[in-house]
């Protein structure tokens, strides 16, 4: 009976969360790519990967309503160093909201996990991660990787150009291609789902010691920082105003062992 009660509780929470967001205009937060930031779209979900000395991070950002409006950051952290790493969300990550119209910015720390857990259980959070992030990563992992080579040949004074395309479907072959920097942004996605599957599902991320070779994943929540929303938005504020708005970008700064890395998420219309 307890198991059934827990399952019902998770289902109810999921219905409430999906019901709140499904009727609102969809806003997707697209990560800006860079030398240390790769990105991928799968099933409409943008996911970014960040590589640093001693760490590998997958992340995605979205607005969500659970009682009030939050920015919800999904993070998977893999410890690639030789020493244990203490994950403390409060010191690990920071969000800076920028009003695109005038470039005014304000930063904030994550909301306390205990406050979030009073509104949503770990079980419900894990189920949401499995449905959205897990499905997107799985789709990315099975999509064939293609590599196209452009060239030309000369014979009898005549030149002709050609394109040679190789499709790599085998996962081990895709992983091997990571060493080829020219196709790293594509081939690396083959390892993302495997890293996610091997990680500890924590639901709402809390303080956690990650040993070498191990990984953990879960949600970190941010409340919208005071003083950055337009006065009109603040005075008539309800969650749909922010969820429908394309006026606020979010920069997530990760404090990693190899140095800080920032992923900037820009809002775009959803599908």
Secondary structure as UniProt FT lines:
FT   HELIX           2..22
FT   STRAND          27..31
FT   TURN            35..36
FT   STRAND          37..42
FT   TURN            43..44
FT   STRAND          45..52
FT   TURN            53..54
FT   STRAND          55..65
FT   STRAND          69..79
FT   STRAND          85..87
FT   HELIX           89..92
FT   STRAND          93..99
FT   TURN            100..103
FT   STRAND          104..109
FT   HELIX           113..117
FT   TURN            118..119
FT   HELIX           122..129
FT   HELIX           130..134
FT   HELIX           135..142
FT   STRAND          145..155
FT   TURN            156..157
FT   STRAND          158..168
FT   HELIX           171..176
FT   HELIX           177..179
FT   HELIX           181..183
FT   HELIX           184..187
FT   HELIX           189..198
FT   STRAND          200..204
FT   STRAND          208..210
FT   TURN            212..213
FT   STRAND          215..223
FT   TURN            226..227
FT   HELIX           231..235
FT   HELIX           239..244
FT   STRAND          248..256
FT   TURN            257..258
FT   STRAND          259..269
//
